């Protein structure tokens, strides 16, 4: 059985090209921003790294807590004893 390629209108190809050009310009602008403010970034890098690690740890612990509480709630919901249900 032969598969047929989906139809892509010509304007979608142009739109895709415009998006990629804007994305490239945005990346170049961001790199220029990082280069221009490199002294400030180097100065604050330890604080930013510490904040990123703290944010990551909070998200991991909240995910674990959500999974544990969800498992307990599911177990209670499926339990045959009515007061637990």
PyMOL Python script that loads the backbone (N, CA, C, O; Angstrom):
from pymol import cmd

cmd.read_pdbstr("""\
ATOM      1  N   UNK A   1       0.838  -1.174   0.000  1.00  0.00           N
ATOM      2  CA  UNK A   1       0.000   0.000   0.000  1.00  0.00           C
ATOM      3  C   UNK A   1       0.885   1.239   0.000  1.00  0.00           C
ATOM      4  O   UNK A   1       1.770   1.381   0.845  1.00  0.00           O
ATOM      5  N   UNK A   2       0.648   2.112  -0.928  1.00  0.00           N
ATOM      6  CA  UNK A   2       1.459   3.314  -1.076  1.00  0.00           C
ATOM      7  C   UNK A   2       0.870   4.448  -0.246  1.00  0.00           C
ATOM      8  O   UNK A   2      -0.336   4.694  -0.274  1.00  0.00           O
ATOM      9  N   UNK A   3       1.740   5.134   0.494  1.00  0.00           N
ATOM     10  CA  UNK A   3       1.288   6.255   1.305  1.00  0.00           C
ATOM     11  C   UNK A   3       1.356   7.543   0.490  1.00  0.00           C
ATOM     12  O   UNK A   3       2.269   7.749  -0.309  1.00  0.00           O
ATOM     13  N   UNK A   4       0.380   8.388   0.711  1.00  0.00           N
ATOM     14  CA  UNK A   4       0.311   9.658   0.005  1.00  0.00           C
ATOM     15  C   UNK A   4       0.822  10.751   0.939  1.00  0.00           C
ATOM     16  O   UNK A   4       0.405  10.832   2.095  1.00  0.00           O
ATOM     17  N   UNK A   5       1.720  11.585   0.436  1.00  0.00           N
ATOM     18  CA  UNK A   5       2.253  12.679   1.238  1.00  0.00           C
ATOM     19  C   UNK A   5       1.157  13.711   1.484  1.00  0.00           C
ATOM     20  O   UNK A   5       0.357  13.993   0.592  1.00  0.00           O
ATOM     21  N   UNK A   6       1.116  14.270   2.682  1.00  0.00           N
ATOM     22  CA  UNK A   6       0.072  15.269   2.963  1.00  0.00           C
ATOM     23  C   UNK A   6       0.299  16.540   2.147  1.00  0.00           C
ATOM     24  O   UNK A   6       1.433  16.921   1.858  1.00  0.00           O
ATOM     25  N   UNK A   7      -0.801  17.179   1.788  1.00  0.00           N
ATOM     26  CA  UNK A   7      -0.724  18.418   1.015  1.00  0.00           C
ATOM     27  C   UNK A   7      -0.322  19.565   1.940  1.00  0.00           C
ATOM     28  O   UNK A   7      -0.941  19.785   2.981  1.00  0.00           O
ATOM     29  N   UNK A   8       0.716  20.288   1.547  1.00  0.00           N
ATOM     30  CA  UNK A   8       1.169  21.455   2.296  1.00  0.00           C
ATOM     31  C   UNK A   8       1.000  22.661   1.383  1.00  0.00           C
ATOM     32  O   UNK A   8       1.624  22.739   0.325  1.00  0.00           O
ATOM     33  N   UNK A   9       0.157  23.598   1.796  1.00  0.00           N
ATOM     34  CA  UNK A   9      -0.063  24.761   0.932  1.00  0.00           C
ATOM     35  C   UNK A   9       1.201  25.613   0.818  1.00  0.00           C
ATOM     36  O   UNK A   9       2.025  25.625   1.732  1.00  0.00           O
ATOM     37  N   UNK A  10       1.356  26.322  -0.298  1.00  0.00           N
ATOM     38  CA  UNK A  10       2.570  27.123  -0.503  1.00  0.00           C
ATOM     39  C   UNK A  10       2.780  28.183   0.564  1.00  0.00           C
ATOM     40  O   UNK A  10       3.923  28.454   0.934  1.00  0.00           O
ATOM     41  N   UNK A  11       1.704  28.797   1.077  1.00  0.00           N
ATOM     42  CA  UNK A  11       1.872  29.827   2.092  1.00  0.00           C
ATOM     43  C   UNK A  11       2.439  29.247   3.388  1.00  0.00           C
ATOM     44  O   UNK A  11       3.090  29.961   4.151  1.00  0.00           O
ATOM     45  N   UNK A  12       2.195  27.947   3.645  1.00  0.00           N
ATOM     46  CA  UNK A  12       2.725  27.329   4.854  1.00  0.00           C
ATOM     47  C   UNK A  12       4.248  27.184   4.754  1.00  0.00           C
ATOM     48  O   UNK A  12       4.951  27.292   5.759  1.00  0.00           O
ATOM     49  N   UNK A  13       4.746  26.943   3.559  1.00  0.00           N
ATOM     50  CA  UNK A  13       6.202  26.856   3.380  1.00  0.00           C
ATOM     51  C   UNK A  13       6.840  28.221   3.600  1.00  0.00           C
ATOM     52  O   UNK A  13       7.902  28.323   4.214  1.00  0.00           O
ATOM     53  N   UNK A  14       6.187  29.275   3.095  1.00  0.00           N
ATOM     54  CA  UNK A  14       6.704  30.636   3.318  1.00  0.00           C
ATOM     55  C   UNK A  14       6.657  30.992   4.802  1.00  0.00           C
ATOM     56  O   UNK A  14       7.597  31.574   5.343  1.00  0.00           O
ATOM     57  N   UNK A  15       5.574  30.641   5.435  1.00  0.00           N
ATOM     58  CA  UNK A  15       5.428  30.926   6.854  1.00  0.00           C
ATOM     59  C   UNK A  15       6.485  30.185   7.667  1.00  0.00           C
ATOM     60  O   UNK A  15       7.036  30.730   8.624  1.00  0.00           O
ATOM     61  N   UNK A  16       6.762  28.961   7.289  1.00  0.00           N
ATOM     62  CA  UNK A  16       7.804  28.188   7.946  1.00  0.00           C
ATOM     63  C   UNK A  16       9.164  28.857   7.762  1.00  0.00           C
ATOM     64  O   UNK A  16       9.947  28.933   8.709  1.00  0.00           O
ATOM     65  N   UNK A  17       9.448  29.336   6.572  1.00  0.00           N
ATOM     66  CA  UNK A  17      10.711  30.024   6.318  1.00  0.00           C
ATOM     67  C   UNK A  17      10.833  31.307   7.118  1.00  0.00           C
ATOM     68  O   UNK A  17      11.893  31.598   7.672  1.00  0.00           O
ATOM     69  N   UNK A  18       9.749  32.078   7.180  1.00  0.00           N
ATOM     70  CA  UNK A  18       9.766  33.316   7.966  1.00  0.00           C
ATOM     71  C   UNK A  18       9.994  33.002   9.438  1.00  0.00           C
ATOM     72  O   UNK A  18      10.757  33.690  10.115  1.00  0.00           O
ATOM     73  N   UNK A  19       9.328  31.959   9.932  1.00  0.00           N
ATOM     74  CA  UNK A  19       9.520  31.560  11.319  1.00  0.00           C
ATOM     75  C   UNK A  19      10.970  31.193  11.598  1.00  0.00           C
ATOM     76  O   UNK A  19      11.529  31.604  12.615  1.00  0.00           O
ATOM     77  N   UNK A  20      11.580  30.426  10.709  1.00  0.00           N
ATOM     78  CA  UNK A  20      12.968  30.009  10.923  1.00  0.00           C
ATOM     79  C   UNK A  20      13.926  31.202  10.876  1.00  0.00           C
ATOM     80  O   UNK A  20      14.896  31.248  11.632  1.00  0.00           O
ATOM     81  N   UNK A  21      13.659  32.160   9.994  1.00  0.00           N
ATOM     82  CA  UNK A  21      14.495  33.361   9.944  1.00  0.00           C
ATOM     83  C   UNK A  21      14.353  34.157  11.237  1.00  0.00           C
ATOM     84  O   UNK A  21      15.351  34.606  11.802  1.00  0.00           O
ATOM     85  N   UNK A  22      13.118  34.334  11.708  1.00  0.00           N
ATOM     86  CA  UNK A  22      12.899  35.056  12.970  1.00  0.00           C
ATOM     87  C   UNK A  22      13.534  34.319  14.144  1.00  0.00           C
ATOM     88  O   UNK A  22      14.093  34.948  15.043  1.00  0.00           O
ATOM     89  N   UNK A  23      13.453  33.009  14.143  1.00  0.00           N
ATOM     90  CA  UNK A  23      14.081  32.223  15.205  1.00  0.00           C
ATOM     91  C   UNK A  23      15.593  32.407  15.192  1.00  0.00           C
ATOM     92  O   UNK A  23      16.208  32.576  16.245  1.00  0.00           O
ATOM     93  N   UNK A  24      16.194  32.377  14.006  1.00  0.00           N
ATOM     94  CA  UNK A  24      17.637  32.596  13.900  1.00  0.00           C
ATOM     95  C   UNK A  24      18.042  33.987  14.352  1.00  0.00           C
ATOM     96  O   UNK A  24      19.047  34.149  15.044  1.00  0.00           O
ATOM     97  N   UNK A  25      17.263  34.997  13.963  1.00  0.00           N
ATOM     98  CA  UNK A  25      17.562  36.362  14.400  1.00  0.00           C
ATOM     99  C   UNK A  25      17.401  36.505  15.911  1.00  0.00           C
ATOM    100  O   UNK A  25      18.164  37.226  16.554  1.00  0.00           O
ATOM    101  N   UNK A  26      16.421  35.827  16.471  1.00  0.00           N
ATOM    102  CA  UNK A  26      16.233  35.866  17.914  1.00  0.00           C
ATOM    103  C   UNK A  26      17.391  35.220  18.652  1.00  0.00           C
ATOM    104  O   UNK A  26      17.825  35.718  19.692  1.00  0.00           O
ATOM    105  N   UNK A  27      17.890  34.123  18.125  1.00  0.00           N
ATOM    106  CA  UNK A  27      19.041  33.454  18.748  1.00  0.00           C
ATOM    107  C   UNK A  27      20.274  34.350  18.654  1.00  0.00           C
ATOM    108  O   UNK A  27      21.033  34.466  19.616  1.00  0.00           O
ATOM    109  N   UNK A  28      20.476  34.985  17.495  1.00  0.00           N
ATOM    110  CA  UNK A  28      21.610  35.898  17.353  1.00  0.00           C
ATOM    111  C   UNK A  28      21.487  37.091  18.307  1.00  0.00           C
ATOM    112  O   UNK A  28      22.478  37.517  18.900  1.00  0.00           O
ATOM    113  N   UNK A  29      20.284  37.626  18.454  1.00  0.00           N
ATOM    114  CA  UNK A  29      20.076  38.751  19.368  1.00  0.00           C
ATOM    115  C   UNK A  29      20.332  38.334  20.810  1.00  0.00           C
ATOM    116  O   UNK A  29      20.920  39.092  21.582  1.00  0.00           O
ATOM    117  N   UNK A  30      19.894  37.131  21.176  1.00  0.00           N
ATOM    118  CA  UNK A  30      20.130  36.644  22.530  1.00  0.00           C
ATOM    119  C   UNK A  30      21.618  36.432  22.787  1.00  0.00           C
ATOM    120  O   UNK A  30      22.112  36.745  23.871  1.00  0.00           O
ATOM    121  N   UNK A  31      22.328  35.907  21.808  1.00  0.00           N
ATOM    122  CA  UNK A  31      23.782  35.739  21.966  1.00  0.00           C
ATOM    123  C   UNK A  31      24.474  37.096  22.103  1.00  0.00           C
ATOM    124  O   UNK A  31      25.404  37.243  22.896  1.00  0.00           O
ATOM    125  N   UNK A  32      24.021  38.085  21.332  1.00  0.00           N
ATOM    126  CA  UNK A  32      24.566  39.428  21.471  1.00  0.00           C
ATOM    127  C   UNK A  32      24.285  40.013  22.841  1.00  0.00           C
ATOM    128  O   UNK A  32      25.141  40.682  23.421  1.00  0.00           O
ATOM    129  N   UNK A  33      23.091  39.766  23.364  1.00  0.00           N
ATOM    130  CA  UNK A  33      22.734  40.223  24.706  1.00  0.00           C
ATOM    131  C   UNK A  33      23.645  39.583  25.751  1.00  0.00           C
ATOM    132  O   UNK A  33      24.140  40.260  26.652  1.00  0.00           O
ATOM    133  N   UNK A  34      23.861  38.278  25.623  1.00  0.00           N
ATOM    134  CA  UNK A  34      24.739  37.584  26.565  1.00  0.00           C
ATOM    135  C   UNK A  34      26.170  38.115  26.480  1.00  0.00           C
ATOM    136  O   UNK A  34      26.847  38.255  27.498  1.00  0.00           O
ATOM    137  N   UNK A  35      26.621  38.407  25.275  1.00  0.00           N
ATOM    138  CA  UNK A  35      27.975  38.935  25.118  1.00  0.00           C
ATOM    139  C   UNK A  35      28.088  40.338  25.704  1.00  0.00           C
ATOM    140  O   UNK A  35      29.088  40.666  26.341  1.00  0.00           O
ATOM    141  N   UNK A  36      27.070  41.163  25.491  1.00  0.00           N
ATOM    142  CA  UNK A  36      27.108  42.542  25.957  1.00  0.00           C
ATOM    143  C   UNK A  36      27.090  42.616  27.489  1.00  0.00           C
ATOM    144  O   UNK A  36      27.755  43.468  28.078  1.00  0.00           O
ATOM    145  N   UNK A  37      26.338  41.734  28.123  1.00  0.00           N
ATOM    146  CA  UNK A  37      26.215  41.736  29.571  1.00  0.00           C
ATOM    147  C   UNK A  37      26.994  40.591  30.229  1.00  0.00           C
ATOM    148  O   UNK A  37      26.595  40.089  31.280  1.00  0.00           O
ATOM    149  N   UNK A  38      28.093  40.185  29.613  1.00  0.00           N
ATOM    150  CA  UNK A  38      28.846  39.036  30.121  1.00  0.00           C
ATOM    151  C   UNK A  38      29.426  39.278  31.508  1.00  0.00           C
ATOM    152  O   UNK A  38      29.472  38.349  32.315  1.00  0.00           O
ATOM    153  N   UNK A  39      29.871  40.495  31.811  1.00  0.00           N
ATOM    154  CA  UNK A  39      30.434  40.762  33.138  1.00  0.00           C
ATOM    155  C   UNK A  39      29.362  40.620  34.217  1.00  0.00           C
ATOM    156  O   UNK A  39      29.611  40.054  35.282  1.00  0.00           O
ATOM    157  N   UNK A  40      28.179  41.134  33.932  1.00  0.00           N
ATOM    158  CA  UNK A  40      27.077  41.027  34.883  1.00  0.00           C
ATOM    159  C   UNK A  40      26.666  39.569  35.070  1.00  0.00           C
ATOM    160  O   UNK A  40      26.399  39.135  36.191  1.00  0.00           O
ATOM    161  N   UNK A  41      26.615  38.817  33.978  1.00  0.00           N
ATOM    162  CA  UNK A  41      26.237  37.413  34.075  1.00  0.00           C
ATOM    163  C   UNK A  41      27.268  36.612  34.850  1.00  0.00           C
ATOM    164  O   UNK A  41      26.913  35.734  35.636  1.00  0.00           O
ATOM    165  N   UNK A  42      28.537  36.908  34.634  1.00  0.00           N
ATOM    166  CA  UNK A  42      29.586  36.207  35.373  1.00  0.00           C
ATOM    167  C   UNK A  42      29.499  36.543  36.852  1.00  0.00           C
ATOM    168  O   UNK A  42      29.735  35.688  37.706  1.00  0.00           O
ATOM    169  N   UNK A  43      29.163  37.784  37.152  1.00  0.00           N
ATOM    170  CA  UNK A  43      29.043  38.212  38.542  1.00  0.00           C
ATOM    171  C   UNK A  43      27.890  37.486  39.240  1.00  0.00           C
ATOM    172  O   UNK A  43      28.032  37.068  40.390  1.00  0.00           O
ATOM    173  N   UNK A  44      26.763  37.334  38.567  1.00  0.00           N
ATOM    174  CA  UNK A  44      25.579  36.741  39.180  1.00  0.00           C
ATOM    175  C   UNK A  44      25.412  35.254  38.872  1.00  0.00           C
ATOM    176  O   UNK A  44      24.427  34.654  39.303  1.00  0.00           O
ATOM    177  N   UNK A  45      26.334  34.648  38.147  1.00  0.00           N
ATOM    178  CA  UNK A  45      26.202  33.245  37.766  1.00  0.00           C
ATOM    179  C   UNK A  45      26.048  32.307  38.960  1.00  0.00           C
ATOM    180  O   UNK A  45      25.198  31.418  38.909  1.00  0.00           O
ATOM    181  N   UNK A  46      26.833  32.460  40.044  1.00  0.00           N
ATOM    182  CA  UNK A  46      26.635  31.538  41.173  1.00  0.00           C
ATOM    183  C   UNK A  46      25.233  31.622  41.779  1.00  0.00           C
ATOM    184  O   UNK A  46      24.660  30.598  42.153  1.00  0.00           O
ATOM    185  N   UNK A  47      24.679  32.826  41.878  1.00  0.00           N
ATOM    186  CA  UNK A  47      23.338  32.985  42.433  1.00  0.00           C
ATOM    187  C   UNK A  47      22.286  32.376  41.500  1.00  0.00           C
ATOM    188  O   UNK A  47      21.338  31.734  41.952  1.00  0.00           O
ATOM    189  N   UNK A  48      22.467  32.586  40.204  1.00  0.00           N
ATOM    190  CA  UNK A  48      21.529  32.022  39.243  1.00  0.00           C
ATOM    191  C   UNK A  48      21.583  30.500  39.235  1.00  0.00           C
ATOM    192  O   UNK A  48      20.548  29.842  39.129  1.00  0.00           O
ATOM    193  N   UNK A  49      22.787  29.936  39.347  1.00  0.00           N
ATOM    194  CA  UNK A  49      22.929  28.482  39.403  1.00  0.00           C
ATOM    195  C   UNK A  49      22.283  27.926  40.662  1.00  0.00           C
ATOM    196  O   UNK A  49      21.599  26.904  40.609  1.00  0.00           O
ATOM    197  N   UNK A  50      22.495  28.589  41.791  1.00  0.00           N
ATOM    198  CA  UNK A  50      21.884  28.143  43.038  1.00  0.00           C
ATOM    199  C   UNK A  50      20.356  28.203  42.939  1.00  0.00           C
ATOM    200  O   UNK A  50      19.672  27.286  43.394  1.00  0.00           O
ATOM    201  N   UNK A  51      19.828  29.256  42.360  1.00  0.00           N
ATOM    202  CA  UNK A  51      18.381  29.383  42.195  1.00  0.00           C
ATOM    203  C   UNK A  51      17.837  28.312  41.251  1.00  0.00           C
ATOM    204  O   UNK A  51      16.751  27.780  41.482  1.00  0.00           O
ATOM    205  N   UNK A  52      18.579  27.993  40.196  1.00  0.00           N
ATOM    206  CA  UNK A  52      18.143  26.955  39.262  1.00  0.00           C
ATOM    207  C   UNK A  52      18.115  25.588  39.942  1.00  0.00           C
ATOM    208  O   UNK A  52      17.192  24.802  39.727  1.00  0.00           O
ATOM    209  N   UNK A  53      19.123  25.306  40.760  1.00  0.00           N
ATOM    210  CA  UNK A  53      19.168  24.032  41.484  1.00  0.00           C
ATOM    211  C   UNK A  53      18.016  23.954  42.482  1.00  0.00           C
ATOM    212  O   UNK A  53      17.371  22.913  42.602  1.00  0.00           O
ATOM    213  N   UNK A  54      17.754  25.046  43.198  1.00  0.00           N
ATOM    214  CA  UNK A  54      16.643  25.069  44.148  1.00  0.00           C
ATOM    215  C   UNK A  54      15.315  24.850  43.447  1.00  0.00           C
ATOM    216  O   UNK A  54      14.472  24.095  43.932  1.00  0.00           O
ATOM    217  N   UNK A  55      15.120  25.505  42.312  1.00  0.00           N
ATOM    218  CA  UNK A  55      13.885  25.336  41.551  1.00  0.00           C
ATOM    219  C   UNK A  55      13.726  23.899  41.077  1.00  0.00           C
ATOM    220  O   UNK A  55      12.629  23.343  41.133  1.00  0.00           O
ATOM    221  N   UNK A  56      14.815  23.296  40.610  1.00  0.00           N
ATOM    222  CA  UNK A  56      14.769  21.905  40.159  1.00  0.00           C
ATOM    223  C   UNK A  56      14.408  20.970  41.309  1.00  0.00           C
ATOM    224  O   UNK A  56      13.582  20.072  41.142  1.00  0.00           O
ATOM    225  N   UNK A  57      15.018  21.172  42.471  1.00  0.00           N
ATOM    226  CA  UNK A  57      14.736  20.310  43.614  1.00  0.00           C
ATOM    227  C   UNK A  57      13.288  20.465  44.079  1.00  0.00           C
ATOM    228  O   UNK A  57      12.638  19.473  44.412  1.00  0.00           O
ATOM    229  N   UNK A  58      12.783  21.682  44.106  1.00  0.00           N
ATOM    230  CA  UNK A  58      11.386  21.894  44.497  1.00  0.00           C
ATOM    231  C   UNK A  58      10.448  21.189  43.523  1.00  0.00           C
ATOM    232  O   UNK A  58       9.461  20.585  43.942  1.00  0.00           O
ATOM    233  N   UNK A  59      10.746  21.262  42.240  1.00  0.00           N
ATOM    234  CA  UNK A  59       9.875  20.619  41.254  1.00  0.00           C
ATOM    235  C   UNK A  59       9.931  19.099  41.369  1.00  0.00           C
ATOM    236  O   UNK A  59       8.905  18.434  41.220  1.00  0.00           O
ATOM    237  N   UNK A  60      11.108  18.540  41.629  1.00  0.00           N
ATOM    238  CA  UNK A  60      11.221  17.083  41.785  1.00  0.00           C
ATOM    239  C   UNK A  60      10.462  16.618  43.022  1.00  0.00           C
ATOM    240  O   UNK A  60       9.728  15.632  42.959  1.00  0.00           O
ATOM    241  N   UNK A  61      10.629  17.319  44.154  1.00  0.00           N
ATOM    242  CA  UNK A  61       9.941  16.920  45.373  1.00  0.00           C
ATOM    243  C   UNK A  61       8.428  17.092  45.244  1.00  0.00           C
ATOM    244  O   UNK A  61       7.674  16.264  45.755  1.00  0.00           O
ATOM    245  N   UNK A  62       7.972  18.141  44.577  1.00  0.00           N
ATOM    246  CA  UNK A  62       6.535  18.319  44.399  1.00  0.00           C
ATOM    247  C   UNK A  62       5.961  17.245  43.479  1.00  0.00           C
ATOM    248  O   UNK A  62       4.837  16.790  43.687  1.00  0.00           O
ATOM    249  N   UNK A  63       6.720  16.839  42.468  1.00  0.00           N
ATOM    250  CA  UNK A  63       6.271  15.762  41.596  1.00  0.00           C
ATOM    251  C   UNK A  63       6.157  14.456  42.362  1.00  0.00           C
ATOM    252  O   UNK A  63       5.172  13.733  42.213  1.00  0.00           O
ATOM    253  N   UNK A  64       7.161  14.147  43.184  1.00  0.00           N
ATOM    254  CA  UNK A  64       7.109  12.930  43.988  1.00  0.00           C
ATOM    255  C   UNK A  64       5.937  12.964  44.966  1.00  0.00           C
ATOM    256  O   UNK A  64       5.235  11.965  45.123  1.00  0.00           O
ATOM    257  N   UNK A  65       5.723  14.090  45.614  1.00  0.00           N
ATOM    258  CA  UNK A  65       4.608  14.218  46.548  1.00  0.00           C
ATOM    259  C   UNK A  65       3.272  14.052  45.827  1.00  0.00           C
ATOM    260  O   UNK A  65       2.364  13.404  46.348  1.00  0.00           O
ATOM    261  N   UNK A  66       3.147  14.622  44.653  1.00  0.00           N
ATOM    262  CA  UNK A  66       1.914  14.493  43.882  1.00  0.00           C
ATOM    263  C   UNK A  66       1.661  13.043  43.480  1.00  0.00           C
ATOM    264  O   UNK A  66       0.523  12.576  43.532  1.00  0.00           O
ATOM    265  N   UNK A  67       2.705  12.332  43.084  1.00  0.00           N
ATOM    266  CA  UNK A  67       2.546  10.923  42.703  1.00  0.00           C
ATOM    267  C   UNK A  67       2.140  10.088  43.914  1.00  0.00           C
ATOM    268  O   UNK A  67       1.255   9.239  43.812  1.00  0.00           O
ATOM    269  N   UNK A  68       2.780  10.324  45.054  1.00  0.00           N
ATOM    270  CA  UNK A  68       2.464   9.558  46.261  1.00  0.00           C
ATOM    271  C   UNK A  68       1.030   9.838  46.715  1.00  0.00           C
ATOM    272  O   UNK A  68       0.273   8.909  46.995  1.00  0.00           O
ATOM    273  N   UNK A  69       0.658  11.123  46.788  1.00  0.00           N
ATOM    274  CA  UNK A  69      -0.711  11.455  47.207  1.00  0.00           C
ATOM    275  C   UNK A  69      -1.745  10.957  46.199  1.00  0.00           C
ATOM    276  O   UNK A  69      -2.831  10.530  46.592  1.00  0.00           O
ATOM    277  N   UNK A  70      -1.429  11.003  44.927  1.00  0.00           N
ATOM    278  CA  UNK A  70      -2.342  10.473  43.911  1.00  0.00           C
ATOM    279  C   UNK A  70      -2.511   8.975  44.020  1.00  0.00           C
ATOM    280  O   UNK A  70      -3.613   8.458  43.837  1.00  0.00           O
ATOM    281  N   UNK A  71      -1.424   8.267  44.318  1.00  0.00           N
ATOM    282  CA  UNK A  71      -1.512   6.810  44.490  1.00  0.00           C
ATOM    283  C   UNK A  71      -2.346   6.465  45.725  1.00  0.00           C
ATOM    284  O   UNK A  71      -3.146   5.529  45.693  1.00  0.00           O
ATOM    285  N   UNK A  72      -2.164   7.210  46.801  1.00  0.00           N
ATOM    286  CA  UNK A  72      -2.953   6.958  48.013  1.00  0.00           C
ATOM    287  C   UNK A  72      -4.436   7.239  47.753  1.00  0.00           C
ATOM    288  O   UNK A  72      -5.302   6.465  48.161  1.00  0.00           O
ATOM    289  N   UNK A  73      -4.718   8.350  47.073  1.00  0.00           N
ATOM    290  CA  UNK A  73      -6.117   8.676  46.763  1.00  0.00           C
ATOM    291  C   UNK A  73      -6.739   7.635  45.837  1.00  0.00           C
ATOM    292  O   UNK A  73      -7.908   7.285  45.997  1.00  0.00           O
ATOM    293  N   UNK A  74      -5.987   7.148  44.893  1.00  0.00           N
ATOM    294  CA  UNK A  74      -6.493   6.114  43.991  1.00  0.00           C
ATOM    295  C   UNK A  74      -6.750   4.821  44.744  1.00  0.00           C
ATOM    296  O   UNK A  74      -7.770   4.165  44.536  1.00  0.00           O
ATOM    297  N   UNK A  75      -5.829   4.460  45.611  1.00  0.00           N
ATOM    298  CA  UNK A  75      -6.000   3.246  46.403  1.00  0.00           C
ATOM    299  C   UNK A  75      -7.238   3.356  47.282  1.00  0.00           C
ATOM    300  O   UNK A  75      -8.013   2.406  47.394  1.00  0.00           O
ATOM    301  N   UNK A  76      -7.424   4.529  47.912  1.00  0.00           N
ATOM    302  CA  UNK A  76      -8.593   4.710  48.776  1.00  0.00           C
ATOM    303  C   UNK A  76      -9.879   4.694  47.951  1.00  0.00           C
ATOM    304  O   UNK A  76     -10.895   4.159  48.395  1.00  0.00           O
ATOM    305  N   UNK A  77      -9.841   5.267  46.774  1.00  0.00           N
ATOM    306  CA  UNK A  77     -11.038   5.308  45.922  1.00  0.00           C
ATOM    307  C   UNK A  77     -11.441   3.906  45.467  1.00  0.00           C
ATOM    308  O   UNK A  77     -12.629   3.616  45.325  1.00  0.00           O
ATOM    309  N   UNK A  78     -10.473   3.055  45.243  1.00  0.00           N
ATOM    310  CA  UNK A  78     -10.768   1.690  44.757  1.00  0.00           C
ATOM    311  C   UNK A  78     -10.919   0.680  45.888  1.00  0.00           C
ATOM    312  O   UNK A  78     -11.181  -0.494  45.630  1.00  0.00           O
ATOM    313  N   UNK A  79     -10.760   1.110  47.123  1.00  0.00           N
ATOM    314  CA  UNK A  79     -10.828   0.197  48.266  1.00  0.00           C
ATOM    315  C   UNK A  79     -12.265  -0.250  48.483  1.00  0.00           C
ATOM    316  O   UNK A  79     -13.190   0.548  48.326  1.00  0.00           O
ATOM    317  N   UNK A  80     -12.470  -1.537  48.849  1.00  0.00           N
ATOM    318  CA  UNK A  80     -13.849  -2.039  48.998  1.00  0.00           C
ATOM    319  C   UNK A  80     -14.553  -1.527  50.260  1.00  0.00           C
ATOM    320  O   UNK A  80     -15.781  -1.579  50.324  1.00  0.00           O
ATOM    321  N   UNK A  81     -13.823  -1.038  51.257  1.00  0.00           N
ATOM    322  CA  UNK A  81     -14.453  -0.558  52.482  1.00  0.00           C
ATOM    323  C   UNK A  81     -15.044   0.830  52.222  1.00  0.00           C
ATOM    324  O   UNK A  81     -14.318   1.728  51.793  1.00  0.00           O
ATOM    325  N   UNK A  82     -16.345   1.028  52.471  1.00  0.00           N
ATOM    326  CA  UNK A  82     -17.005   2.308  52.150  1.00  0.00           C
ATOM    327  C   UNK A  82     -16.395   3.536  52.836  1.00  0.00           C
ATOM    328  O   UNK A  82     -16.277   4.566  52.173  1.00  0.00           O
ATOM    329  N   UNK A  83     -16.000   3.504  54.118  1.00  0.00           N
ATOM    330  CA  UNK A  83     -15.444   4.740  54.701  1.00  0.00           C
ATOM    331  C   UNK A  83     -14.146   5.205  54.006  1.00  0.00           C
ATOM    332  O   UNK A  83     -13.865   6.402  53.959  1.00  0.00           O
ATOM    333  N   UNK A  84     -13.385   4.289  53.488  1.00  0.00           N
ATOM    334  CA  UNK A  84     -12.162   4.687  52.777  1.00  0.00           C
ATOM    335  C   UNK A  84     -12.487   5.217  51.382  1.00  0.00           C
ATOM    336  O   UNK A  84     -11.760   6.028  50.808  1.00  0.00           O
ATOM    337  N   UNK A  85     -13.602   4.728  50.869  1.00  0.00           N
ATOM    338  CA  UNK A  85     -13.998   5.173  49.541  1.00  0.00           C
ATOM    339  C   UNK A  85     -14.521   6.587  49.622  1.00  0.00           C
ATOM    340  O   UNK A  85     -14.912   7.160  48.605  1.00  0.00           O
TER     341      UNK A  85
END
""", "prot")
cmd.dss("prot")
cmd.show_as("cartoon", "prot")
cmd.util.cbc("prot")
cmd.orient("prot")
